[in-house]
Amino acid sequence: MIVVLLLAWVLLLYLPTTLSMISIWGRSETFAHGYVVIPIFLYLLWRERETLANVERTRCLPALLGVAAAGAVWYIGELVSAAVVAQMAMMAMIPFAVWATLGTRVVSALWIPLAFLFFAVPFGDFLVPQLMDWTADFTVAAIKASGVPVYREGNNLQIPSGRWSVVEACSGIRYLIASFMVGCLFAYLSYRSTSRRILFIVASILVPIVANWLRAYMIVMLGHLSGNRIAVGVDHLVYGWVFFGMVMALMFWIGTRWSEDGIPAASDIAPSAVSRMTAAPARAWPMLVAVVAVTAMWPALEAYHQRAARHDNVELPRISASAGWTAGSGGLPEWRPDIAGANAELRQTFTKDGRVVGLHIAFFRDQTKDSKAITSTNELVHTSNANWTQAGTDTVEANVGGKSFSVRSAEFAGDRRRIAVWQWFWVNGHETSSEYLAKFYQLLSVMQGRGDPVAWVIAYTPADNGMPSAVSTLRQFTGDMRAPIDAALTQAAHP
């Protein structure tokens, strides 16, 4: 009962964070499994009722520090609008709260059900680009091995019968996360030995990855061999799910061949503490009150921070021309980055010696969960973009006045045009292409009382004559224009 009360208390106390998870479950099929995590946890808790009846319950004061630490991480996540950090930290409070209130033996008996709660957190989107690359690598290799010529540009494939693209839906992230969660549950319920549980969980990770590679190859070959009559519309998804379902069914069928009795016998539990169980609830209440106080501290602190935050309008001044670059217009294809939620945006065109560069700045301040700079929905080009596709990407070093910082370099192909793009984050005077380092700089700025200003700085130029010439143009533009860009962003951040 105390475990259920602690679960309910944390989820209700941090209701905005709980609701942010639920909203993602509702709008993303990848994380729809989140709806069943809490019911499954309650079932696993009920399943261990006999074990818990024979386990001594004692307070654990050091675990209260874990509750405080998880709360601090949640607070940091809120400060930098890192939803997944706040969600993970909130869920981490629950095991620490149980540990502090009921003791080490109870947590040892429940550590797997408690760990299962983390599947409620919508986590794993960062794997999508890598999974897409692996899928494209395997598909190209398999197509070539089948004797079909294939040309690859980024994650776009061209074969004699048509053009294919590896997009987010082809990454297999849905298969992987679903298989991993169900695999962990199956391993816990079906096996008692640690080695068998680990082996099956590893299989639940590897099998869906390989199955997705085979699925992608199968879809392309079905379309090719049928003259693009099948596997190119809705049946594309149907064939994929049918194939994945067959592979998963086979994996679990094989897993049942080595299943063990997953329900612990009462004789396996040491009954030494049974005689003291009647006094346990009374001993738990003082620590329970302490847990309630520690968990309640962080939302109060965050509410105070929100009241103190500034919410005035943002004015982003135009960038002054410098080093021979002059403000101009024209010469650039119609392109905009797929970025939403900015407080202010600025688009300018600069020319020098016959070269033309477009500058796009998306500026964010006083960020919220619905309006933040660094999020999986903000990209240079979405794979769903009908006008532009990514042909290549890299990270390069830009050296300006002896200061080096990383920028993300990309090539995008349109209908008849190509552009080269350099992008970096500006965070209160710091420049980086790393989203993680940008988040760290954002946290540092907030802790220094300087707010949370973050800007996407994007320079782009035509690459119709090849990337080397375009990259040279962007390198010179970045070196010449970094100072006025920094001055304008500093003025917007601290008017």
C-alpha positions as CSV (number, residue, x, y, z in Angstrom):
1,M,0.0,0.0,0.0
2,I,2.8,2.4,0.8
3,V,4.4,1.8,-2.5
4,V,1.2,2.6,-4.3
5,L,0.8,5.8,-2.2
6,L,4.3,6.9,-3.0
7,L,3.7,6.3,-6.7
8,A,0.5,8.3,-6.7
9,W,2.0,11.1,-4.6
10,V,4.9,11.6,-7.0
11,L,2.8,11.4,-10.2
12,L,0.3,13.9,-8.8
13,L,2.8,16.3,-7.2
14,Y,4.7,16.5,-10.5
15,L,1.5,16.5,-12.5
16,P,2.8,18.8,-15.4
17,T,5.6,16.4,-15.9
18,T,3.2,13.4,-15.8
19,L,0.9,15.1,-18.3
20,S,3.8,15.8,-20.6
21,M,4.5,12.1,-20.8
22,I,0.9,11.3,-21.4
23,S,0.6,13.8,-24.2
24,I,3.5,12.1,-25.9
25,W,1.9,8.7,-25.5
26,G,-1.2,10.1,-27.2
27,R,0.5,11.7,-30.2
28,S,3.3,9.3,-30.9
29,E,2.8,5.6,-31.8
30,T,6.4,5.0,-30.8
31,F,5.6,5.6,-27.2
32,A,1.9,4.5,-27.0
33,H,3.0,1.6,-24.8
34,G,3.4,4.1,-22.0
35,Y,-0.3,3.7,-21.2
36,V,0.1,0.2,-20.0
37,V,3.3,0.7,-17.9
38,I,1.6,1.7,-14.7
39,P,-1.1,-1.1,-14.8
40,I,1.7,-3.6,-15.5
41,F,3.7,-2.3,-12.6
42,L,0.7,-2.6,-10.3
43,Y,0.2,-6.2,-11.5
44,L,3.9,-7.0,-10.8
45,L,3.6,-5.4,-7.4
46,W,0.5,-7.5,-6.6
47,R,2.3,-10.6,-7.9
48,E,5.1,-10.1,-5.3
49,R,2.6,-9.7,-2.4
50,E,3.7,-12.9,-0.7
51,T,7.3,-12.0,-1.0
52,L,6.8,-8.6,0.5
53,A,4.8,-10.1,3.4
54,N,8.0,-11.8,4.5
55,V,10.5,-9.0,4.0
56,E,11.6,-6.8,6.8
57,R,10.8,-3.1,6.3
58,T,13.3,-0.6,7.7
59,R,14.0,3.0,7.0
60,C,17.1,3.9,4.9
61,L,18.2,7.4,5.5
62,P,20.9,7.5,2.7
63,A,18.2,6.8,0.2
64,L,16.6,10.1,1.2
65,L,19.6,11.8,-0.4
66,G,18.7,9.9,-3.6
67,V,15.2,11.4,-3.5
68,A,16.8,14.8,-3.1
69,A,19.3,14.2,-5.9
70,A,16.5,13.0,-8.3
71,G,14.5,16.2,-7.4
72,A,17.5,18.4,-8.1
73,V,17.9,16.7,-11.6
74,W,14.2,17.3,-12.2
75,Y,14.6,20.9,-11.3
76,I,17.6,21.2,-13.7
77,G,15.5,19.6,-16.4
78,E,12.8,22.1,-15.9
79,L,15.3,25.0,-16.0
80,V,16.6,24.0,-19.4
81,S,13.3,22.7,-20.7
82,A,14.7,19.2,-21.1
83,A,11.5,17.2,-20.8
84,V,13.1,13.8,-20.9
85,V,15.5,14.7,-18.1
86,A,12.7,15.9,-15.9
87,Q,10.6,12.8,-16.7
88,M,13.4,10.4,-16.0
89,A,14.2,12.2,-12.7
90,M,10.6,12.1,-11.6
91,M,10.4,8.4,-12.2
92,A,13.7,7.9,-10.3
93,M,12.2,9.5,-7.2
94,I,9.8,6.6,-6.9
95,P,12.4,3.8,-6.3
96,F,14.4,6.1,-4.0
97,A,11.3,7.0,-2.1
98,V,10.4,3.3,-1.6
99,W,13.9,2.6,-0.6
100,A,14.0,5.4,2.0
101,T,10.6,4.5,3.4
102,L,10.7,0.7,3.4
103,G,14.3,-0.2,3.3
104,T,16.9,-2.1,1.2
105,R,15.2,-5.5,1.4
106,V,12.0,-4.3,-0.1
107,V,13.8,-2.5,-2.9
108,S,15.8,-5.7,-3.6
109,A,12.6,-7.6,-3.9
110,L,11.0,-5.0,-6.1
111,W,13.9,-3.6,-8.1
112,I,12.7,-5.1,-11.4
113,P,9.1,-3.8,-11.2
114,L,10.4,-0.4,-10.0
115,A,12.9,-0.3,-13.0
116,F,10.0,-1.2,-15.3
117,L,8.4,2.2,-14.4
118,F,11.1,3.9,-16.6
119,F,9.4,2.5,-19.7
120,A,6.7,5.1,-19.1
121,V,9.3,7.8,-20.1
122,P,9.2,8.6,-23.8
123,F,12.9,8.0,-24.4
124,G,14.9,6.8,-27.4
125,D,14.3,9.4,-30.2
126,F,18.1,10.2,-30.2
127,L,18.7,6.7,-31.6
128,V,16.6,7.4,-34.8
129,P,19.4,9.0,-36.9
130,Q,21.8,6.1,-36.2
131,L,19.1,3.5,-36.8
132,M,18.2,5.1,-40.1
133,D,21.9,5.1,-41.2
134,W,22.2,1.4,-40.2
135,T,19.0,0.5,-42.1
136,A,20.2,2.4,-45.2
137,D,23.7,0.7,-45.0
138,F,22.2,-2.8,-44.8
139,T,19.5,-2.1,-47.5
140,V,22.1,-0.8,-49.9
141,A,24.5,-3.7,-49.3
142,A,21.6,-6.3,-49.6
143,I,20.3,-4.7,-52.8
144,K,23.8,-4.8,-54.3
145,A,24.2,-8.4,-53.3
146,S,20.9,-9.2,-55.1
147,G,22.4,-7.9,-58.3
148,V,20.4,-4.7,-58.5
149,P,22.3,-1.4,-59.1
150,V,21.7,1.2,-56.5
151,Y,22.8,4.8,-56.0
152,R,22.8,6.3,-52.5
153,E,22.8,9.9,-51.6
154,G,22.4,10.4,-47.8
155,N,19.5,8.1,-46.9
156,N,17.9,8.3,-50.4
157,L,18.3,5.3,-52.6
158,Q,17.8,5.2,-56.4
159,I,17.3,1.8,-58.2
160,P,16.3,1.2,-61.8
161,S,12.6,0.9,-60.9
162,G,12.3,4.0,-58.7
163,R,13.5,6.1,-55.8
164,W,13.3,5.1,-52.1
165,S,14.0,7.1,-48.9
166,V,14.8,5.8,-45.4
167,V,12.8,8.1,-43.1
168,E,12.1,8.1,-39.4
169,A,9.4,5.4,-39.8
170,C,12.0,3.2,-41.4
171,S,14.4,3.5,-38.5
172,G,12.7,0.7,-36.6
173,I,12.6,2.6,-33.3
174,R,9.0,1.6,-32.7
175,Y,9.9,-2.1,-33.1
176,L,13.0,-1.7,-31.0
177,I,11.3,0.0,-28.0
178,A,8.2,-2.3,-28.1
179,S,10.4,-5.4,-28.3
180,F,12.7,-4.2,-25.5
181,M,9.8,-3.4,-23.1
182,V,8.0,-6.7,-23.8
183,G,11.3,-8.6,-23.8
184,C,12.1,-7.3,-20.3
185,L,8.7,-8.2,-19.0
186,F,8.8,-11.7,-20.6
187,A,12.3,-12.3,-19.2
188,Y,11.2,-11.3,-15.7
189,L,8.1,-13.5,-15.8
190,S,9.5,-16.5,-17.5
191,Y,13.0,-16.9,-16.1
192,R,14.5,-17.0,-12.7
193,S,18.2,-17.1,-13.5
194,T,20.0,-13.8,-14.2
195,S,21.9,-15.2,-17.2
196,R,18.7,-16.3,-19.1
197,R,17.1,-13.0,-18.4
198,I,20.1,-11.0,-19.7
199,L,20.4,-13.2,-22.8
200,F,16.7,-12.8,-23.7
201,I,16.8,-9.0,-23.1
202,V,19.8,-8.8,-25.4
203,A,18.0,-10.8,-28.0
204,S,15.0,-8.5,-27.7
205,I,17.3,-5.6,-28.6
206,L,19.2,-7.2,-31.5
207,V,16.4,-9.1,-33.1
208,P,14.2,-6.1,-33.9
209,I,17.1,-4.2,-35.3
210,V,18.1,-7.0,-37.7
211,A,14.4,-7.7,-38.5
212,N,13.9,-4.0,-39.4
213,W,16.9,-4.2,-41.8
214,L,15.4,-7.3,-43.5
215,R,12.0,-5.6,-43.6
216,A,13.4,-2.5,-45.4
217,Y,15.2,-4.7,-47.9
218,M,12.1,-6.8,-48.4
219,I,9.9,-3.8,-49.0
220,V,12.3,-2.3,-51.6
221,M,12.7,-5.6,-53.4
222,L,8.9,-6.3,-53.4
223,G,8.4,-2.9,-55.0
224,H,11.2,-3.5,-57.5
225,L,10.2,-7.0,-58.6
226,S,6.5,-6.1,-58.9
227,G,7.1,-3.0,-61.0
228,N,6.1,-0.8,-58.0
229,R,2.6,-2.4,-57.9
230,I,3.0,-3.6,-54.3
231,A,4.7,-2.4,-51.1
232,V,4.6,1.2,-52.2
233,G,1.4,2.5,-50.5
234,V,-0.5,1.6,-47.3
235,D,0.6,-2.1,-47.9
236,H,4.1,-0.9,-47.3
237,L,3.3,-0.5,-43.6
238,V,1.1,-3.6,-43.5
239,Y,3.9,-5.9,-44.9
240,G,6.3,-4.4,-42.4
241,W,4.2,-5.0,-39.4
242,V,3.2,-8.5,-40.5
243,F,6.9,-9.4,-41.0
244,F,7.9,-7.9,-37.7
245,G,5.1,-9.7,-35.9
246,M,6.2,-13.0,-37.3
247,V,9.8,-12.4,-36.3
248,M,8.7,-11.4,-32.8
249,A,6.4,-14.3,-32.4
250,L,9.2,-16.6,-33.4
251,M,11.6,-15.0,-30.9
252,F,9.1,-15.4,-28.0
253,W,8.2,-19.0,-29.1
254,I,11.9,-19.9,-28.9
255,G,12.1,-18.1,-25.5
256,T,9.4,-20.2,-24.1
257,R,11.4,-23.3,-24.8
258,W,13.8,-22.4,-22.0
259,S,11.2,-20.8,-19.7
260,E,11.5,-21.3,-15.9
261,D,9.0,-20.9,-13.1
262,G,9.0,-17.1,-12.7
263,I,7.0,-17.0,-9.4
264,P,9.2,-17.2,-6.4
265,A,8.3,-19.8,-3.9
266,A,7.5,-18.7,-0.3
267,S,10.2,-21.1,1.0
268,D,12.8,-19.0,-1.0
269,I,12.2,-16.0,1.3
270,A,13.8,-15.7,4.6
271,P,11.0,-15.4,7.2
272,S,13.3,-14.0,10.0
273,A,11.5,-10.6,10.1
274,V,7.9,-11.8,10.0
275,S,7.4,-11.4,13.7
276,R,8.4,-7.7,13.5
277,M,6.0,-6.8,10.6
278,T,3.2,-5.4,12.7
279,A,5.4,-2.5,13.9
280,A,6.8,-1.8,10.4
281,P,4.1,0.6,9.2
282,A,4.4,2.8,12.3
283,R,8.2,3.0,11.8
284,A,7.7,4.0,8.2
285,W,5.6,7.1,8.8
286,P,8.4,9.4,10.0
287,M,10.4,8.7,6.9
288,L,7.3,8.9,4.7
289,V,6.8,12.4,6.0
290,A,10.4,13.3,5.2
291,V,10.0,11.9,1.7
292,V,6.9,14.0,1.2
293,A,8.7,17.1,2.3
294,V,11.8,16.5,0.1
295,T,9.7,15.8,-3.0
296,A,7.5,18.8,-2.4
297,M,10.4,21.2,-2.2
298,W,11.4,21.1,-5.9
299,P,8.0,22.0,-7.5
300,A,7.8,24.9,-5.0
301,L,11.3,26.1,-6.1
302,E,10.4,25.7,-9.8
303,A,7.2,27.7,-9.3
304,Y,9.2,30.5,-7.7
305,H,11.7,30.5,-10.6
306,Q,8.8,30.7,-13.1
307,R,7.4,33.8,-11.3
308,A,10.8,35.4,-11.3
309,A,11.5,34.7,-15.0
310,R,11.2,37.5,-17.5
311,H,8.6,37.3,-20.2
312,D,9.1,40.5,-22.2
313,N,9.1,40.7,-26.0
314,V,12.2,39.8,-27.9
315,E,13.7,42.2,-30.5
316,L,16.3,40.7,-32.8
317,P,18.3,43.5,-34.5
318,R,19.5,43.1,-38.0
319,I,23.0,42.0,-38.5
320,S,25.5,44.7,-39.6
321,A,27.5,44.0,-42.7
322,S,31.2,43.5,-42.2
323,A,34.5,42.7,-43.9
324,G,33.3,43.5,-47.4
325,W,30.0,41.6,-47.1
326,T,27.0,43.8,-48.1
327,A,23.3,43.3,-47.6
328,G,21.6,42.0,-50.7
329,S,18.7,40.0,-52.0
330,G,18.1,37.2,-54.5
331,G,20.4,34.5,-55.7
332,L,19.2,32.0,-53.2
333,P,16.7,29.1,-53.5
334,E,13.5,29.2,-51.5
335,W,14.5,27.3,-48.3
336,R,13.6,27.6,-44.6
337,P,14.7,25.4,-41.8
338,D,12.0,23.3,-40.1
339,I,12.1,25.2,-36.8
340,A,9.1,26.2,-34.8
341,G,8.4,28.1,-31.6
342,A,11.1,30.8,-31.8
343,N,10.5,34.1,-30.0
344,A,12.0,36.0,-32.9
345,E,13.4,35.1,-36.4
346,L,15.7,37.0,-38.7
347,R,16.5,36.3,-42.4
348,Q,19.1,38.3,-44.3
349,T,21.1,37.9,-47.5
350,F,24.7,39.0,-47.9
351,T,26.9,39.1,-51.0
352,K,30.6,39.5,-51.6
353,D,32.7,39.1,-54.7
354,G,29.9,37.4,-56.6
355,R,29.1,35.0,-53.7
356,V,25.8,35.0,-51.9
357,V,25.0,33.7,-48.4
358,G,21.7,33.5,-46.6
359,L,21.5,33.9,-42.8
360,H,18.6,32.6,-40.8
361,I,18.5,33.1,-37.0
362,A,15.8,31.5,-34.8
363,F,16.1,33.1,-31.3
364,F,14.5,31.5,-28.2
365,R,14.2,32.9,-24.6
366,D,12.1,32.2,-21.6
367,Q,11.7,28.7,-23.0
368,T,8.8,26.4,-22.2
369,K,8.0,22.7,-23.0
370,D,6.0,24.0,-26.0
371,S,8.6,26.6,-27.2
372,K,12.2,25.5,-26.9
373,A,15.2,25.6,-29.1
374,I,16.6,22.1,-28.7
375,T,14.0,19.5,-29.4
376,S,13.6,16.5,-31.7
377,T,10.9,18.4,-33.7
378,N,13.3,21.2,-34.6
379,E,15.6,20.2,-37.5
380,L,17.2,21.8,-40.5
381,V,15.1,19.6,-42.8
382,H,12.6,17.0,-41.7
383,T,12.6,13.7,-43.6
384,S,8.9,14.5,-44.3
385,N,9.9,17.7,-46.1
386,A,8.5,17.4,-49.7
387,N,10.9,20.0,-51.2
388,W,14.3,19.2,-49.7
389,T,16.2,16.1,-48.8
390,Q,19.4,15.6,-46.9
391,A,22.3,14.5,-49.2
392,G,25.0,14.6,-46.6
393,T,26.0,15.8,-43.2
394,D,29.2,16.3,-41.2
395,T,30.6,18.3,-38.3
396,V,33.5,20.6,-39.0
397,E,35.6,23.1,-37.0
398,A,35.3,26.8,-37.7
399,N,38.2,29.0,-36.6
400,V,37.4,32.7,-36.0
401,G,40.1,35.0,-34.7
402,G,41.9,32.1,-33.1
403,K,38.7,30.8,-31.5
404,S,37.6,27.4,-32.7
405,F,34.1,26.0,-32.4
406,S,32.2,23.2,-34.1
407,V,29.5,23.7,-36.8
408,R,27.2,21.2,-38.4
409,S,27.7,21.1,-42.1
410,A,25.0,19.7,-44.4
411,E,24.1,19.4,-48.0
412,F,20.4,19.5,-49.1
413,A,19.0,18.7,-52.5
414,G,15.9,20.3,-53.9
415,D,14.2,19.8,-57.2
416,R,16.8,21.6,-59.3
417,R,19.0,23.3,-56.7
418,R,21.4,22.3,-54.0
419,I,22.5,24.2,-50.9
420,A,25.3,23.9,-48.4
421,V,24.4,24.7,-44.8
422,W,26.4,25.5,-41.7
423,Q,24.5,25.6,-38.4
424,W,25.5,26.1,-34.8
425,F,23.9,27.1,-31.6
426,W,24.6,30.4,-29.9
427,V,24.0,30.2,-26.1
428,N,24.8,33.4,-24.3
429,G,28.1,33.9,-26.1
430,H,29.0,30.3,-26.5
431,E,29.0,28.5,-29.9
432,T,28.7,24.8,-30.5
433,S,27.0,22.3,-32.8
434,S,26.4,19.9,-30.0
435,E,22.9,19.8,-28.6
436,Y,24.1,18.4,-25.3
437,L,26.8,21.0,-24.9
438,A,24.3,23.7,-25.8
439,K,22.0,22.4,-23.0
440,F,24.9,22.6,-20.6
441,Y,25.6,26.2,-21.6
442,Q,21.9,27.0,-21.2
443,L,21.9,25.5,-17.7
444,L,25.1,27.5,-16.9
445,S,23.5,30.7,-18.1
446,V,20.3,30.1,-16.0
447,M,22.4,29.3,-12.9
448,Q,24.3,32.6,-13.4
449,G,21.0,34.5,-13.5
450,R,21.4,35.4,-17.2
451,G,18.3,33.7,-18.5
452,D,18.1,31.0,-21.1
453,P,18.8,32.6,-24.5
454,V,19.5,30.1,-27.3
455,A,19.7,30.8,-31.0
456,W,19.9,28.6,-34.1
457,V,22.4,30.4,-36.4
458,I,22.2,29.0,-39.9
459,A,24.2,30.2,-42.9
460,Y,23.6,28.7,-46.3
461,T,24.7,29.2,-49.9
462,P,24.1,27.5,-53.3
463,A,26.1,24.3,-53.9
464,D,25.1,23.7,-57.5
465,N,28.8,23.8,-58.5
466,G,29.9,21.4,-55.8
467,M,30.4,21.4,-52.0
468,P,34.1,22.4,-51.8
469,S,33.4,25.9,-53.3
470,A,30.2,26.3,-51.1
471,V,32.0,25.3,-47.9
472,S,34.8,27.8,-48.7
473,T,32.2,30.5,-49.0
474,L,30.6,29.5,-45.7
475,R,33.9,29.3,-44.0
476,Q,34.8,32.9,-45.0
477,F,31.4,34.2,-44.2
478,T,31.5,32.7,-40.7
479,G,34.9,34.1,-40.1
480,D,34.0,37.6,-41.3
481,M,30.5,37.8,-39.8
482,R,30.8,36.1,-36.5
483,A,31.5,39.3,-34.5
484,P,28.4,41.2,-35.7
485,I,26.2,38.1,-35.3
486,D,27.4,37.7,-31.7
487,A,26.8,41.4,-31.0
488,A,23.2,41.2,-32.3
489,L,22.4,38.1,-30.4
490,T,23.9,39.5,-27.2
491,Q,21.8,42.6,-27.6
492,A,18.7,40.5,-28.0
493,A,19.5,38.4,-25.0
494,H,20.3,41.3,-22.7
495,P,18.6,44.4,-24.0
